[in-house]
Amino acid sequence: LTTYGQYVDITGTFKSGVRTIDFDTDIQLHSGLDLLAPVGAKVFAVEAGKVMFATRNGYDSTISVHFANGGGWNYKHVIPGPGIQFNANVAKGQIIGVVADPPRNSGVPPHMHL
């Protein structure tokens, strides 16, 4: 497995690519990177930027940051921290949220999706 700092890449561990999402019968493309992380682990901004949106909806929580130098990331399964809301500026390395708990008994380990 590949590691990124303290996080382990588990993207291929539970079927990346086209797959059924949660308990739905809908087949959806699963793209991006899944990093194994314990529930409540702090998530840091990888670059300075501006929050484009932040939703607080348990496991489906998402933070989208547009980087000041271009590009951006969506941090999924991450519950936004205090002050992380639309139009907020974030600094590189700033704590922006924590890893959420996976739903029901999905068999999916706690992780964040980038």
C-alpha positions in Angstrom: 0.0 0.0 0.0 1.1 3.5 -0.7 1.3 6.0 2.1 0.9 9.8 2.1 2.3 11.0 5.4 0.3 9.2 8.1 -2.4 8.1 5.7 -2.6 4.8 3.7 -4.0 4.7 0.2 -6.8 2.1 0.2 -8.3 3.1 -3.2 -8.0 -0.3 -4.7 -8.9 -2.2 -1.5 -12.7 -1.9 -2.0 -13.2 -1.7 -5.8 -12.2 1.6 -7.4 -13.6 2.5 -10.8 -17.3 1.7 -11.5 -19.1 0.3 -8.5 -22.3 0.4 -6.5 -22.2 3.3 -4.0 -23.3 2.5 -0.4 -26.4 0.4 -0.4 -27.9 1.9 -3.6 -28.3 -0.1 -6.8 -27.0 2.8 -8.8 -23.7 2.2 -10.5 -21.4 5.2 -10.3 -17.8 6.1 -11.2 -15.6 6.1 -8.2 -12.6 8.3 -9.1 -10.1 9.9 -6.8 -8.0 8.7 -3.9 -9.2 7.0 -0.7 -6.9 7.5 2.3 -7.4 5.3 5.4 -7.8 7.5 8.4 -9.4 7.0 11.9 -12.8 8.6 12.6 -12.0 12.1 14.0 -8.6 12.4 12.4 -7.7 16.0 11.6 -7.7 16.9 8.0 -5.4 19.7 6.8 -5.5 22.0 3.7 -2.8 20.9 1.3 -2.6 24.5 -0.2 -3.8 27.9 0.7 -7.2 28.8 -0.9 -10.8 29.6 -0.5 -13.7 27.4 0.5 -16.1 27.0 -2.3 -18.6 24.9 -0.3 -18.7 23.0 3.0 -21.5 20.6 3.9 -22.2 19.0 7.3 -24.0 15.8 6.6 -22.2 13.1 8.5 -20.4 10.7 6.3 -21.5 12.6 3.2 -19.9 15.8 4.4 -17.7 17.5 1.9 -15.3 20.5 1.8 -14.3 22.0 -1.5 -11.3 24.3 -1.6 -10.1 26.2 -4.6 -6.4 26.8 -4.3 -4.9 30.3 -4.6 -2.3 29.0 -7.1 -5.0 27.2 -9.3 -6.8 23.9 -9.1 -8.4 22.6 -6.0 -9.6 19.5 -4.0 -12.8 18.1 -2.7 -12.3 16.5 0.7 -15.1 14.0 1.0 -16.2 12.1 4.2 -14.7 15.1 6.1 -16.8 17.1 8.6 -15.9 20.9 8.3 -14.3 22.4 11.4 -15.3 25.8 13.0 -15.2 28.6 10.5 -14.9 26.4 7.5 -17.7 27.7 5.3 -18.4 29.3 1.9 -15.9 32.0 1.0 -13.6 31.4 4.0 -9.9 31.6 3.4 -7.7 28.7 4.5 -4.0 28.6 4.9 -1.7 25.7 3.8 -1.6 23.2 6.7 -4.7 24.7 8.5 -7.0 22.1 10.1 -10.2 22.3 8.0 -12.1 19.3 9.4 -12.2 15.8 10.7 -12.8 12.4 9.2 -16.4 11.2 9.4 -17.7 7.8 10.5 -18.8 5.5 7.6 -22.5 4.8 7.3 -24.3 1.8 8.7 -22.4 -1.5 8.4 -21.1 -0.8 4.9 -17.8 -2.7 5.4 -16.0 0.4 4.2 -13.3 1.4 6.7 -13.1 5.0 7.9 -11.3 7.1 5.3 -11.3 10.4 3.4 -11.8 10.6 -0.3 -9.9 13.2 -2.3 
